[in-house]
Amino acid sequence: MANQDVVSIFSSAVNSVLPHHLIRKHIELNHSGKNLIIEDKKYKLDNNVYVVGFGKAVLGMARAVDDTLSQHIVKGIISVPTGIQENFRDAGKLDMLLDSNSKIEVREGSKNNMPDKSSYQTAVRIQDLVSKLREKDLLIVLISGGGSALLPLPIPPVTLEEELELTQILSKNGATIDELNILRKNIEVLKGGGLAKQAFPAKVIALIVSDVIGDKLEIISSGPTVPDKSTPQQCLMILKQLNLQDKIPESINTLLVRRTREITKSTGSVEYTGGTQWEHVQNVIVGKYKMALAAASMKAEQLGFLPITLSSVLNGEASKVGVMFGMLARYAALSFGYKVSNPKSSDYVQLELDLVSKGVPKKTLKKVVALAHHAYNIKKPICILTGGETTVQVKGSGKGGRNQEMAVACALEIDKQCQGDTSVLANFDLIFLSGGTDGIDGPTPVAGAVIDQTFIQKCNDNNMDALTYLRNNDTFNLFEKISEECLILIGHTGTNVMDIQALVIKSKK
């Protein structure tokens, strides 16, 4: 079976969450064109619309908003990744770009997904724009993954350089991403609900493409339009627990202590944590990974597969997750019917125990077994889908990304499983794909990779040790040397709802 079917399933997932499609589904004008309708709320239009945005997907989102509301837009500023406009032009994706006469200004920054001077200057301009709005004004805020790095605005006396230093210190000393975000929200002007506060009393509509598990509004781009429950005192406790009080820039300690005292003296009134003060804000998630998974499942069914979505919260270390998928491939194959007569065989049971030990719930495995039985009876292949976002511990000096690492790790495990059970797995085509919906996997030009059970043999035939490449975080170069057809090259998609995985098991009989 051709790998193109699996790539087509992934492409359908990406296309379902392209930003201009998402925006047009969620905003509409009434018959007179004088009112904007967002879900169950109506807003009066009278040349009073302002637009700001930040993230990997906001360029296409801004285009869709501009197409609908251009005659009412007064001004706009969006912060997007460096080079994204050129990439879209080169790819012919002109529908993702704003017209030259648009009133929305596009500013690029945050090279390598890190806050920089350019993104800082854009954040300053965004603050200046929103802080001058009046009650009759309508502010549309476009938010997507990558927005945190594209909207850095530390509270004085903290500088951008000092905030970057804080991030590096926390990362090197075992801080979690949640702890890092709590610090960010308490030392920046616009995060943690700060943007909505700055815009008051104008009405605020935040249109959000989620790139986080659980679609938690306070986490997406550090929640610029959402009430924040964390406090500066909590930040001080985190620094104390990590024993970092004396290692971080003094200005950050000074700021957190000062803000803690201010809140204590004002009995909490300085905090903007809820109630009627947030009635001017409407947060709407217009795109999320579950939409992409639903589209992938529909496409798989159209192509003749029996699809099943096993998880929409996949996480963990990429290579370990890849091993799990390799084991799951054999487990599904064993469940197809060839050993159904003896399902209690020792290796089958052991494989199930191993999968459970790797975090796969037993009820999930039961779903796989039921699907495989059904597929066996009606002579169809199955397609196991998941979504989420894994991580990589970079220990080598190579070039790759989490999706490519997952694919290589899966290929190694499938090869290992095939060696232990050639009698069964020789009767199947096994194909695995992992790709990022943003089209970019780590510091590489590809979205991810797709492999089958012959990949490791091809590596061996070319004297390439796949495990060595994996350990050196050099999977991109491995794929280029073995088969560029394994790489998923779709360029910047202009969206970002985490990653999609597809595992196909097809009987040859």
N, C-alpha and C positions, 0 to 999 in steps of 0.2 A: 504494500500500500504506500502510496506516495506521501512524502512529508507535507506536500502542498495543502492537503486537507486540514492538517493540524494548524498550519500557518494561517489558513483561511478562517479557522475558528477563532484564532487569536485576533486577526484583523477585524472580524465582526465585533469582538468585544471592544476594541479600541474605537471603532467607528461609532459605536452606540453612545460613547461619552465624549465625543468631540464638542468643544465648548459652544460653538455657534448653534448646534442642534439643541443643546441643553437649555441655553438661554431662551431660545425662541419657544420652547415648550412651557416656560414658566412665566413669561411676561406677555401681556396683551393690552391692547388699547380698546376702549369701548367704541361704540358706533360713531360717536361724535369726534373721537380722537382727542378728547379733552381730559380723559381720565386714564390713568395707568392702573391695571389690575394685576396684583401679585397674590396668588392663592385666594384668600377670602378678604383681602384688603384692597381698598380703592384710594388712589392718590390723585389730587388735582394737578394737571399739567398747565403751566403758564410761563414758558420760558424760564423755568426755575430749577432745572435739573443740573446737578454736578456729578461728576464721575471720578472715582479714584479706584485704583486696583493694584494688586501686587501678587505675583506668583507665576508659575510656568504656564498656566492656562489662560491668563487674563487677557492676552492679546486677542485671541479669538472671541472671548467673552465680550470684550469691549467693542469689537466689530459688530457683533450681533445687537448690542445695546444701541450703538450708533445708528445702525440700519433702522431700528425701530423708533428711536427718540431724538434723532439728530436735530429736528427743528426746535426742540425744547431744551437742548443741552447748551448751557452757558460756557462751561469750562470743564476740563478733565485732565487728570494726570495719572498715568499708570507706570508701575515699576516692573520691568520684565528682564529676564536673563540676557546677559551680553551675547550678541550675535544671533538672537532668535529671529529678528526681522530678515536678516540676510539669508538665514537658513530657509525660511519660508519662501522667500523670493526665488532662491536657487531651485527649490523643490516645486515651484509653480503653485504653491498653496496661497494664492492671492486672496482667497476668501477669508484667510486668517489675519489679514493685514488691514489696518485702517486706511481710509482714503486720504489723499494728500490735503483735502480741505476740511478734514475732521477737526473739531474743537477739542478733541482729546489728545493731549501730548503724550508721546511714547518716549520713555527714558529707560535706557538699558544700564545694567550694573550687576553686582554680585557675581563676578567671575568665579568659576569653580564652586558655585553655590555657597560662597562665603560673603558676609557683609563687607563692603568696601566703601571708599570715598564717594563713588558715584551713587550707590544705593542710599548712602547716608544723606547726600545732598537732595536726592529725590524725596526722601522721607521728610526732610525739612520743608520742602515745597508743598508736600501733601498736608502737613500740619498747618502750614500757613493758609492753605485753601480752605480746609474744613473749619478752622477756628473762626473764620469770618462769616460763616453761614448764618442765616436768619430763620425765623420760625416758618416762613412761607416756602423756604427752600427744601428741595428734595435731594438727598445725597445717596447715590447708588455706589455701593462698595463691592468690588469684585475681588474675591479671595480664592486662592488655590494653593496647592502644595508648593513649597519653595518661598512662600510669602514672608516667612520669618527673616530670612537672609536679605530679602529685598525691601524691608521696612525697618532698618535699624535706626533708632533715635534715643540714645541714652539720656537719662536725666542728668543735667549738670550737678556736680562738677565732673561726673564720669564722662570720659571720652570714648570714642569708638575703639581706639587702640586698647584702652583699658578693658573694655567689654570683651574684645577678642582675646585678650590675655586671660581674663576670667574663664572664658569658654575652654581654652586650652588647659588651664590648670584643673578645672573640674573634670574634663575628659580623661586626663592622665591620672587622676586620683580616685577613680571608681565611682564618680557621680552618675546617677541614672539620667536618662533623657527627661524624665518628669522633673527631677530636681533641677536640671539645667533650665528647663522652661519656667519653673517657678522663679528662679533668679532673674531670668530675662524679663518676665512680666513685671517684676518689682523694681527694676532699674531702668526701664524704658518708658517713654512718654506714650506711645501709641498702642503697645501690646496690653493684654489683660484688660480689655474694655476701654483703653485709653483713647482710641480713635472715636468711638461713639461719644465719649465724654467731651472731646474737643468739638464735636459737631453740634452738640446741643445748643439751641433748641430745634435745629432742623430735623426733619424726619429722615431716618436712616434705613435703607434697604440693603442688607448684605446678601449677595448671591454667591453661594459657596460651592466649590467643587472639593469634596472631601478626599484626602489622601491618607487618612488614619483609620486604624481598626476601631470599629465602634462608632465612627462619625462623631466624635466628641467635639463640640463646637469650641470649647475652651482650649483645645489642643491645636486645632487647625490654624496654622500661621500664628500660634500663640494667642488666639482669641481676641483680636482687636475690637470686636463689636459685641463681646459677651462679658457679663459680670464676672469678676475674678474673686474667688474666695480665699486665695492665698494672701499672705501678709508679709511685710518686711521682717517681722519677728520670726516667722517661719524660715525665712532665708538665713537669718543669723543662726538659727538652730541647725540648719543643714550644714553650714560652714563649720560650726562647732563640732558636729558629729564626724565630719570628714577631716577635722583638725587642720582647716585651711584659713583660719581667721588671719594669721600673720603672713600668709603666702600670697593673698590676693591684693590687688591695688588698694591703697589706703582710701582712695576716694569712694570706693564701693562700700567699704565698712562705714565710712562717715555718712554716706547717703542713707544706708539701711538703718543706722542708729537714729539719725535725725527723723526719718519718716516714722519709725516706731514711736518716738517721743511725741510727734505731732498727733498721731492717731490716739495715743493714750490721753493726751491733754484735751482732745476734742471729743472724747468718749466715743470714738469710732465714726463721727460724722464726716471725716475726711474721706472715708472709704465709700465707694460708689457701688454698693453690692446688690442693689435690687429695688423692688418696689416701683412706685410710679415714675422714678427717674429713668426707667428703661422702657417706658411705654412708647417712646418715639422711635424704637428700634425694632425692625423685623428681620430675623435671620432665617434664610431659606437655603437648605441644601439642594442644589439643582443637579448635582452629579455625584455618584459614589460607586464603589467597586461592585456592589451587588447588582447594579444595572448592567455593568460589563459582563458579569458572570451569567446573568439571565440571557443576554444576547449571545454569548458563547454557547450556552446550552441549546438555544434555539437553532443556531447555525449547525451545531453538531447533529442535531436531530434531522435537519434538512439534508445533511450529507449521508444519512443512513446509519448513524451511530445511535447507541442507547446511552444518553448522557446522564451523569449524576454529579451534583455539586456536593463535595464532601465537607468543605470548609470555606468560610469567607473571612476567617481570622488567622490565616496561616502566618506563623512567625518562627523565630529561632535562627540558628546559625545556618547559612545557606547550604554548605556542604553536608551538614548533618541531615538537613531536610531532604537533600538530594538522595542520600543513602536510604532514607525512609521510602522515597518514591520507588527506588530500585527494588526494595523488598516488597512493596505493595504490588508492583508489576507481576512478580512471581506468584504472590498470594492470590491475585485475581485470576491468573492463568490456571493455577491449581484448582480454583473454584469453578472453572468453566465446565467441568464435567468429566475430565480425563481421570480424575481421582475421586470423583464424588462417591464411588462405591466404597471407598475407604477413607472418609474424611478425617478419621481419627489417627491417621498415620503419624508417626512421631515427628517427621520433619515439617509436616503441615501444621501440627499443633505448636511445634517450637517456633515456627515462623510467625504464627499468630501471637504467641507470647512475646516475641522480640518486637513486633510492631506495637503492642500494647505498652511495652517498656519504653518505647520511643515517643509515647504520648498520643498514640492513635487510639481513641476510645473503642471499646469492644462493640458498642452499638454501631459505630461507623463501619467496622469490619463486617458486621452482619449485613449491612446495606450493600457492601461490595459483593458478598457471597450471593445475596438474592439477585442482584443485577447480573452477575456472571452466569448464574443458573438460567435466568430468563434469556440472556443473550445466546447461550449455548443451545437452548431449545428452538429459538427462532432464527438462528444462524446470522447474528449481527455482531459487529464489533462494539466494544464499550469505550466510552470517553469519560474519564474521571477528571473533574474540574475543581480547582481551588483558587482562592484569591487571598492576598495579604501582602506582607512585606517582611523579608528576612534581612539578616545582617551578615557582614563579613568581618572577620578579624584579620586585618592586613598584617601579615608577618613576612611576606616576600617582597620582591622588588619588581614583579611583573605587571602586566596590564590585563585587566579583566573587570568583572562586575558580578553582583550577587546572582543574577540569573544564569550567567555563563558558568559560574562555579557550581550552581545547583545542577545544571545539565551534565557537567563532567562527572560530578560525584554520583549522579544517578547512573550514568553510563558505566562507571567502574563497578557499581553494585550490581547492575544487571548482568555484566560480564561475569562477575563472581557467582551470581545465582545460576547463570547458564552453565557454568562449569560443574556446578553441583547437581544439576538436574537437566541434562541435555535431552533426555527422553521426552520431557513435557515441553520445555521452552522452545525446542526446535520446531514445534507445531504452531508457533505464534509469531506475529509481527508485534514488536514492542516499540512504541515511539513516545518520547517525552519532550515537552516544550515548556520553557519558562521565559517570560518576557515582561518588560516594564511598559505600562501603558503610555508613559511619556516618550517612549521611543529611544531612550538613552539608558544604557546599563553601565553605571560607574563612569570612569573617564574614557569611554569607548564610543564609537559612532553607531553602535548597534543596540537593539532593544533587548536582546537575549539570544538564546540558541535553542535548536531542536536536534535531538539525537535519536538513534535507534540502536538495536542490540549489536549492530556490526561496527559501531564507532570505535570501540577499544581495539578490535582486531585491526582496523585500519591504522590506528596509532602504532600498534606493534609492528605492522608490516612496513611502516615508515621509520622504525626505530625511534619512536617518540614515546616516552614514558608519561602517560597522562597523569599519574599520581604526582610525579615530580612537578609538572606544570601547575597542578592544582595547589600543591603546597607552596609554590612560589607566587601564588595569585596571578598566574600568567595564562589564564584560560583563553583569552582573546587571541594571543599569538598561536596557541595550540590549534584552535579552530581554523585560523587563517592558513596554517601549514597543512592541515589534514583535509579540510573541505570547507571552503567559504560558503557553500550552500547550506551549511548548518547554522550560519549566522542570520539573524533576523534584522535586515537593514530596511527600516522604514523612515528614518530621520525623525526630527522633532515632530511630535504629533500635535502639540499645542494643548494637550490635556495631561492629567496625572491623577489616576485613581489606584495607585499602587500596582502590584504585579499580578499576572494571571499564569496559572500552570494548567497544562493539559496532558494527561497520560492516556495513551490509546493502547488497548489490548485487542488484537484481532486474530482469530483462529484461522489457520491456513486450510483447515479441513471443511 
